[in-house]
């Protein structure tokens, strides 16, 4: 398909993630206050959307605690800067097998399997404008870890999100995930406008070479809205690739800790660099109001 560059681009900042990064950079936020403050600074730098996980404030380990999500949500909504809130719903499907000769029982150190209602409980409580739906199962990174999202689980979670009036952001790590996302739309589990995030370079999903990226883009229906990112060394090249391919941009410390070689970044610095890339290409960075109109989002008011 011919390239159709996006001229009106929104930036998502993935603020902290759930990876083993908290000990690798002092800028990775841990506590709800740190996560909210980093998200707010990213919004001031030009991010229209902030994508948030939460962590144990003491250890930095990933967490699913609703009270932590509630505090992050309230702090962001109470801030003077406007931004679209996107909470992860990707946790609760972590399965770590035993060794290759005895895969069962599952390794309790890291296995975290929860039902659909529990996995979406913080979304129901906090009612963000967007939440993620990782649209498939895959071997994730090294060892015996499998990110588990069965078709039945995804249908159940997707229906809950739609019923709550929260827009799912489909996280696609390979072309099969896009295939199933189309099925969810066909079944009425997910409603238009459809929002999708192309997640590139995560072992062992879709590699981030341009041929594979364009295969992913070519599998996105023309009436859907997509963003894209890559982890690691190509992270700051992907804003340009995403815009040129007709999409939007995601950056942030969930995906990449560096703004340049050997230079640890803050979320705001990563957003600022993405803004410069986008504007240097002749495109415009749009804000949260335009994103809400485009995606028909429901904004919830701050505490009153």
C-alpha positions as CSV (number, residue, x, y, z in Angstrom):
1,X,0.0,0.0,0.0
2,X,1.3,3.5,-0.7
3,X,2.5,5.5,2.4
4,X,0.1,8.1,3.6
5,X,1.9,10.2,6.2
6,X,-0.1,11.3,9.3
7,X,-0.2,15.1,9.5
8,X,-2.0,15.3,12.9
9,X,-0.2,13.1,15.4
10,X,-0.9,12.3,19.0
11,X,1.8,11.1,21.4
12,X,1.2,8.4,24.1
13,X,3.7,8.3,26.9
14,X,4.1,4.9,28.5
15,X,5.2,6.1,31.9
16,X,6.6,3.1,33.9
17,X,5.6,-0.3,32.6
18,X,5.9,-3.6,34.5
19,X,9.4,-4.6,33.4
20,X,12.5,-5.0,35.4
21,X,13.6,-1.4,34.8
22,X,13.1,0.3,38.2
23,X,16.6,-0.6,39.3
24,X,18.2,0.4,35.9
25,X,17.4,4.1,36.0
26,X,16.6,6.6,38.7
27,X,14.0,8.2,36.5
28,X,11.6,5.1,36.4
29,X,8.8,6.1,38.7
30,X,7.7,3.7,41.5
31,X,5.2,5.3,43.8
32,X,1.8,6.6,42.7
33,X,3.0,10.1,43.4
34,X,6.1,9.6,41.2
35,X,4.1,7.9,38.5
36,X,1.5,10.7,38.4
37,X,4.1,13.5,38.5
38,X,6.1,11.9,35.7
39,X,2.8,11.5,33.7
40,X,2.0,15.2,34.3
41,X,5.4,16.3,33.2
42,X,5.1,14.2,30.0
43,X,1.7,15.8,29.3
44,X,3.3,19.3,29.7
45,X,6.0,18.2,27.2
46,X,3.3,17.3,24.6
47,X,1.9,13.9,25.4
48,X,-1.9,13.8,24.8
49,X,-2.2,10.3,26.4
50,X,-0.4,8.8,29.4
51,X,-0.4,5.0,29.7
52,X,0.1,3.9,33.3
53,X,1.0,0.7,35.2
54,X,1.6,0.8,38.9
55,X,4.4,-0.6,41.0
56,X,5.0,-1.5,44.6
57,X,6.3,1.7,46.1
58,X,8.8,-0.1,48.3
59,X,10.3,-2.7,45.9
60,X,9.4,-1.3,42.4
61,X,7.9,-4.6,41.5
62,X,4.8,-4.6,39.2
63,X,1.5,-4.5,41.0
64,X,-2.2,-4.9,40.4
65,X,-3.4,-3.1,43.6
66,X,-6.5,-1.1,43.0
67,X,-5.6,1.5,45.7
68,X,-2.4,2.3,43.8
69,X,-4.3,2.8,40.5
70,X,-6.8,4.9,42.3
71,X,-4.2,7.2,43.7
72,X,-2.4,7.6,40.3
73,X,-5.8,8.3,38.7
74,X,-6.8,10.9,41.2
75,X,-3.5,12.7,41.1
76,X,-3.5,13.0,37.3
77,X,-7.2,14.1,37.2
78,X,-6.5,16.7,39.9
79,X,-3.6,18.2,38.0
80,X,-3.9,21.5,36.2
81,X,-2.7,20.0,32.9
82,X,-5.2,18.0,30.8
83,X,-4.3,14.6,29.5
84,X,-6.1,11.4,28.4
85,X,-5.7,8.6,30.9
86,X,-4.9,5.1,29.7
87,X,-4.5,2.3,32.3
88,X,-3.0,-1.1,31.6
89,X,-5.2,-4.2,31.9
90,X,-2.5,-6.5,30.7
91,X,-1.5,-8.0,34.0
92,X,-3.0,-11.1,35.6
93,X,-2.1,-13.4,32.7
94,X,1.5,-14.2,33.6
95,X,2.3,-17.9,33.5
96,X,5.8,-19.2,34.3
97,X,6.4,-22.9,33.8
98,X,8.7,-25.2,35.6
99,X,11.7,-26.7,33.9
100,X,11.7,-28.4,30.5
101,X,11.3,-31.9,32.1
102,X,8.7,-30.9,34.7
103,X,6.7,-27.9,33.3
104,X,4.1,-28.5,36.0
105,X,3.4,-27.3,38.6
106,X,3.8,-23.7,37.5
107,X,6.6,-21.7,39.1
108,X,4.9,-19.6,41.9
109,X,7.7,-17.0,41.6
110,X,6.2,-14.7,39.0
111,X,3.1,-16.6,38.0
112,X,0.1,-14.3,38.3
113,X,-3.2,-15.7,36.9
114,X,-6.4,-13.8,37.6
115,X,-10.0,-14.0,36.2
116,X,-11.4,-11.5,33.8
117,X,-13.4,-9.5,36.5
118,X,-10.3,-9.2,38.7
119,X,-8.1,-8.1,35.8
120,X,-10.5,-5.3,34.9
121,X,-11.5,-4.4,38.5
122,X,-9.2,-1.3,38.6
123,X,-10.7,-0.2,35.3
124,X,-14.2,-0.5,36.7
125,X,-13.1,1.5,39.8
126,X,-11.1,4.2,38.1
127,X,-12.9,4.5,34.8
128,X,-10.0,5.8,32.6
129,X,-10.8,7.0,29.1
130,X,-8.7,4.1,27.6
131,X,-7.4,0.8,28.9
132,X,-5.3,-1.8,27.1
133,X,-6.3,-5.2,25.8
134,X,-3.3,-7.4,24.9
135,X,-4.9,-9.3,22.0
136,X,-3.1,-12.6,22.2
137,X,-0.8,-15.1,23.9
138,X,2.9,-15.2,23.2
139,X,6.3,-16.4,24.5
140,X,7.5,-13.3,26.2
141,X,11.3,-12.6,26.4
142,X,13.5,-15.3,27.9
143,X,13.0,-18.4,30.0
144,X,9.6,-20.1,30.6
145,X,7.3,-17.0,30.8
146,X,4.2,-17.0,28.7
147,X,1.9,-14.0,28.4
148,X,-1.5,-15.6,28.5
149,X,-4.6,-14.1,26.9
150,X,-7.0,-16.8,25.6
151,X,-9.8,-15.9,23.2
152,X,-12.4,-16.5,25.9
153,X,-10.6,-14.2,28.3
154,X,-10.2,-11.5,25.7
155,X,-13.9,-11.6,24.8
156,X,-14.9,-11.4,28.4
157,X,-12.5,-8.5,29.2
158,X,-13.4,-6.7,26.0
159,X,-17.1,-6.8,26.7
160,X,-16.5,-5.5,30.3
161,X,-14.5,-2.6,28.9
162,X,-17.1,-1.7,26.3
163,X,-19.9,-2.0,28.9
164,X,-18.0,0.4,31.2
165,X,-17.7,3.0,28.4
166,X,-13.9,2.6,28.4
167,X,-12.2,2.5,25.0
168,X,-10.0,-0.6,24.6
169,X,-6.6,0.0,23.1
170,X,-5.7,-3.2,21.3
171,X,-2.1,-4.2,22.0
172,X,-0.9,-6.2,19.0
173,X,2.5,-8.0,19.2
174,X,2.1,-9.9,16.0
175,X,-0.2,-10.2,13.0
176,X,-2.3,-12.9,14.5
177,X,-3.3,-10.5,17.3
178,X,-4.6,-8.1,14.6
179,X,-6.5,-10.9,13.1
180,X,-8.2,-11.7,16.4
181,X,-8.9,-7.9,17.0
182,X,-10.8,-7.9,13.7
183,X,-12.8,-10.8,15.0
184,X,-13.7,-9.0,18.2
185,X,-15.0,-6.1,16.2
186,X,-17.0,-8.4,13.9
187,X,-18.6,-10.0,17.0
188,X,-19.4,-6.6,18.5
189,X,-17.2,-7.0,21.5
190,X,-15.2,-3.8,20.6
191,X,-17.0,-0.8,19.0
192,X,-15.8,1.8,16.6
193,X,-13.6,3.9,16.6
194,X,-11.0,1.1,17.0
195,X,-7.7,2.1,18.6
196,X,-4.7,-0.2,18.2
197,X,-1.1,-0.1,19.4
198,X,1.5,-1.9,17.3
199,X,4.1,-3.3,19.7
200,X,7.4,-3.9,17.8
201,X,10.6,-5.6,18.8
202,X,9.4,-7.4,21.9
203,X,10.8,-11.0,22.0
204,X,9.2,-13.1,20.7
205,X,6.6,-11.1,18.9
206,X,7.0,-9.1,15.7
207,X,10.6,-7.9,15.1
208,X,10.9,-4.2,14.5
209,X,12.5,-4.2,11.0
210,X,10.6,-2.1,8.5
211,X,9.3,-5.0,6.4
212,X,7.6,-6.6,9.4
213,X,6.3,-3.2,10.6
214,X,4.7,-2.5,7.3
215,X,3.2,-6.0,7.3
216,X,1.6,-5.0,10.6
217,X,0.4,-1.6,9.3
218,X,-1.0,-3.3,6.2
219,X,-3.1,-5.5,8.4
220,X,-4.7,-2.6,10.2
221,X,-8.0,-1.6,8.6
222,X,-7.9,1.9,7.0
223,X,-10.7,3.2,9.3
224,X,-8.8,2.2,12.5
225,X,-6.5,4.5,14.4
226,X,-3.1,3.1,15.2
227,X,0.1,4.0,17.1
228,X,3.4,2.2,17.1
229,X,6.5,1.9,19.2
230,X,9.6,-0.3,19.4
231,X,11.7,-1.1,22.5
232,X,15.5,-0.7,22.8
233,X,17.9,0.8,20.3
234,X,15.3,1.6,17.6
235,X,12.8,3.2,20.1
236,X,13.6,6.8,19.0
237,X,13.6,6.0,15.3
238,X,10.0,4.6,15.5
239,X,8.3,8.0,15.9
240,X,9.4,8.8,12.4
241,X,8.5,5.4,11.1
242,X,5.0,5.5,12.7
243,X,4.2,9.0,11.4
244,X,5.4,8.2,7.9
245,X,3.3,5.0,7.9
246,X,0.2,7.0,8.8
247,X,0.1,6.4,12.5
248,X,0.7,8.0,15.9
249,X,3.6,7.8,18.3
250,X,4.3,6.1,21.7
251,X,7.4,6.8,23.7
252,X,8.2,6.4,27.4
253,X,10.3,4.6,30.0
254,X,8.2,1.5,29.8
255,X,9.8,0.9,26.4
256,X,13.2,2.7,26.4
257,X,15.3,4.2,29.2
258,X,17.6,6.3,26.9
259,X,17.2,9.6,25.0
260,X,20.6,9.1,23.4
261,X,23.5,6.8,23.6
262,X,24.4,6.5,27.2
263,X,22.0,9.2,28.2
264,X,19.3,8.1,30.7
265,X,16.0,9.9,30.0
266,X,13.0,11.2,31.8
267,X,9.5,10.6,30.3
268,X,9.3,14.3,29.5
269,X,12.6,14.3,27.7
270,X,11.4,11.3,25.5
271,X,8.2,13.1,24.7
272,X,10.1,16.3,23.9
273,X,12.3,14.5,21.5
274,X,9.3,12.8,19.8
275,X,7.7,16.3,19.4
276,X,10.8,17.5,17.7
277,X,10.8,14.5,15.4
278,X,7.2,14.9,14.5
279,X,7.3,18.6,13.9
280,X,10.6,18.3,11.9
281,X,8.7,16.0,9.5
282,X,6.1,18.7,8.9
283,X,3.3,17.2,11.0
284,X,1.4,18.7,13.9
285,X,1.2,17.3,17.4
286,X,-2.4,17.3,18.6
287,X,-3.6,17.5,22.2
288,X,-6.0,15.6,24.4
289,X,-9.2,17.5,23.3
290,X,-8.5,16.5,19.6
291,X,-7.8,12.9,20.7
292,X,-11.1,12.7,22.6
293,X,-13.0,14.0,19.6
294,X,-11.3,11.6,17.3
295,X,-11.7,8.5,19.5
296,X,-15.1,9.4,21.1
297,X,-13.7,9.2,24.6
298,X,-15.6,9.8,27.8
299,X,-13.7,12.1,30.1
300,X,-14.3,11.7,33.8
301,X,-14.1,14.7,36.1
302,X,-11.6,15.1,38.9
303,X,-12.7,14.6,42.5
304,X,-15.2,17.2,43.6
